[in-house]
Amino acid sequence: MLTLSTDQLSTQQIQQYLQYAIAPRPICFASTIDLDGNVNLSPFSFFNIFSMNPPVCIFSPSRRVRDNTTKHTLENIKLVPECVINIVNYEMVQQMSLTSCDYPKGTNEFVKAGFTALASELVKPPRVAEAPIQLECIIQEVVTLGEKAGAGNLVLAFIKKIHIKEEVLDANNNIDQAKLDLVARLGGDWYARITEENLFKVEKPNTKLGIGFDQLPIGILTSNLLTNNEKAQLANINMLPDDSLKVKSHFSEATILKIKSALSSQSIQVAWEIIQTSI
Ligand SMILES: Cc1cc2nc3c(=O)[nH]c(=O)nc-3n(C[C@H](O)[C@H](O)[C@H](O)COP(=O)(O)O)c2cc1C
């Protein structure tokens, strides 16, 4: 195990470790505007949702590690505290990346990267028409985390309007995760694409409290054929179907394989029925 103290690392080393480790990160594709009406469009992956009521996102245009200069997005927000956060899908990933070039101040990256500007309803910065979801935001506060190169600036963006393209909605007007085709940023030049094939569900923990590993039958807990993920699925029932199960210390390989097969199709109930009938 490599153990490092961050106060002994360079900012570049910290960037390498943390941007690879804290990944994938969603991308805030922010459009902003200056006092003369010049539009700016830039991506930020130091970004997430932090409150639902009120709905608030935070993203961070940092001071450049290279030369400690600040980003135009930050400068614009300080003058006109509004933005649109556009959500990035796979179809626009290369154009989005192009907007992150260090164009001179006043350059409109909608034009540079071939995006269509769509007037917002509430705020002055325009929306990216190609984005499947566009969030109109009012900036309430910018929290400065330092003055040195690499220091972040937390932009607290209060979401006032949500625009969603119908093509990513289901029959109930809810977002269909599989239809969004989102991209996310990882370390270096790495990105992830969230397609239907790599989505999977994890059942929520039992609301009445799962029994936990310590209550699993001994033969299940000590089985080398079951993974810890599979044991955690089994530990998510709210009581043992039969108290005598706790002390059962051996299950045949055939039984364990049947349990694994049930768990792979999320049938925890079926897995427990197999355990019960094997006594
Ligand atoms: C996918 C992606 C994510 C990025 N995330 C950030 C970020 O979170 N913070 C940051 O300061 N820069 C980030 N950058 C770099 C900025 O987008 C880049 O510095 C851009 O030129 C800033 O533009 P501006 O000066 O017009 O605001 C990211 C770039 C890409 C391509």
The ligand as a Gaussian input file, in Angstrom:
#p B3LYP/6-31G(d) Opt

LIG

0 1
 C      -14.363000      17.484000     -19.320000
 C      -13.588000      18.641000     -18.738000
 C      -13.738000      18.954000     -17.409000
 C      -13.052000      20.044000     -16.855000
 N      -13.233000      20.320000     -15.531000
 C      -12.662000      21.419000     -14.998000
 C      -12.926000      21.786000     -13.648000
 O      -13.690000      21.125000     -12.936000
 N      -12.336000      22.903000     -13.167000
 C      -11.526000      23.682000     -13.930000
 O      -11.035000      24.695000     -13.445000
 N      -11.265000      23.363000     -15.211000
 C      -11.821000      22.266000     -15.770000
 N      -11.591000      21.952000     -17.076000
 C      -10.783000      22.855000     -17.885000
 C      -11.604000      24.064000     -18.328000
 O      -12.734000      23.672000     -19.069000
 C      -10.719000      24.978000     -19.202000
 O       -9.710000      25.531000     -18.395000
 C      -11.485000      26.061000     -19.933000
 O      -10.637000      26.624000     -20.893000
 C      -11.932000      27.189000     -19.020000
 O      -12.538000      28.135000     -19.854000
 P      -12.829000      29.621000     -19.435000
 O      -11.492000      30.263000     -19.081000
 O      -13.413000      30.169000     -20.686000
 O      -13.772000      29.616000     -18.296000
 C      -12.206000      20.847000     -17.664000
 C      -12.043000      20.507000     -19.008000
 C      -12.717000      19.422000     -19.550000
 C      -12.553000      19.085000     -20.996000

